[in-house]
Amino acid sequence: MGKSVYIDTEECVGCESCVELCPDVFEFDDEEEKAKVIKPEGGDEDCIEEAMESCPTECIHWDEG
């Protein structure tokens, strides 16, 4: 199937760094006050990797399923 990206919302602190880096893949859920994935199949992998590295709680992951 390929890999998809997801956020462990239990760990997300809502810093929005992923949203700023990859707005095509992530957006901020104002109701939950956390980021969410809007394009699970991913996009620019370099951008997603940068978002993963910038995440203070390391809550962004690849699902290799």
C-alpha positions as CSV (number, residue, x, y, z in Angstrom):
1,M,0.0,0.0,0.0
2,G,2.7,2.6,0.7
3,K,3.2,4.7,3.7
4,S,0.9,7.3,5.1
5,V,1.4,10.0,7.8
6,Y,-0.5,10.3,11.0
7,I,-0.4,12.4,14.2
8,D,-0.6,10.8,17.7
9,T,-3.1,13.3,18.9
10,E,-2.6,12.3,22.6
11,E,1.0,13.6,22.3
12,C,0.2,16.7,20.2
13,V,0.5,20.0,22.1
14,G,-0.8,22.2,19.3
15,C,2.3,24.1,18.5
16,E,1.4,24.3,14.8
17,S,4.9,23.9,13.5
18,C,3.8,21.1,11.2
19,V,1.0,23.2,9.9
20,E,3.4,26.1,9.1
21,L,5.8,23.8,7.4
22,C,3.4,21.6,5.4
23,P,0.0,23.2,5.1
24,D,-0.9,20.8,2.2
25,V,-0.7,17.9,4.6
26,F,-1.5,19.3,8.1
27,E,-4.0,21.7,9.4
28,F,-4.9,23.0,12.9
29,D,-8.1,21.8,14.4
30,D,-9.4,24.8,16.4
31,E,-11.9,22.7,18.3
32,E,-9.4,20.1,19.5
33,E,-6.6,22.6,19.7
34,K,-4.3,20.1,18.0
35,A,-2.9,19.5,14.5
36,K,-4.5,17.0,12.2
37,V,-3.6,15.3,9.0
38,I,-5.7,16.4,6.0
39,K,-3.7,14.4,3.4
40,P,-2.8,11.0,5.0
41,E,-1.3,9.7,1.8
42,G,1.3,12.4,2.4
43,G,2.9,14.8,0.0
44,D,6.4,16.2,-0.2
45,E,8.2,13.7,1.9
46,D,11.1,16.1,2.6
47,C,8.5,18.6,4.0
48,I,6.9,15.9,6.2
49,E,10.3,14.8,7.4
50,E,11.1,18.4,8.3
51,A,7.8,18.6,10.2
52,M,8.6,15.4,12.1
53,E,12.0,16.7,13.1
54,S,10.6,20.1,14.2
55,C,7.8,18.5,16.3
56,P,8.6,19.1,20.0
57,T,6.7,16.0,21.1
58,E,7.7,13.8,18.1
59,C,4.0,12.9,17.6
60,I,4.1,12.7,13.7
61,H,4.7,9.2,12.4
62,W,4.8,7.2,9.2
63,D,2.4,4.2,9.0
64,E,4.2,1.8,6.7
65,G,1.0,-0.4,6.6
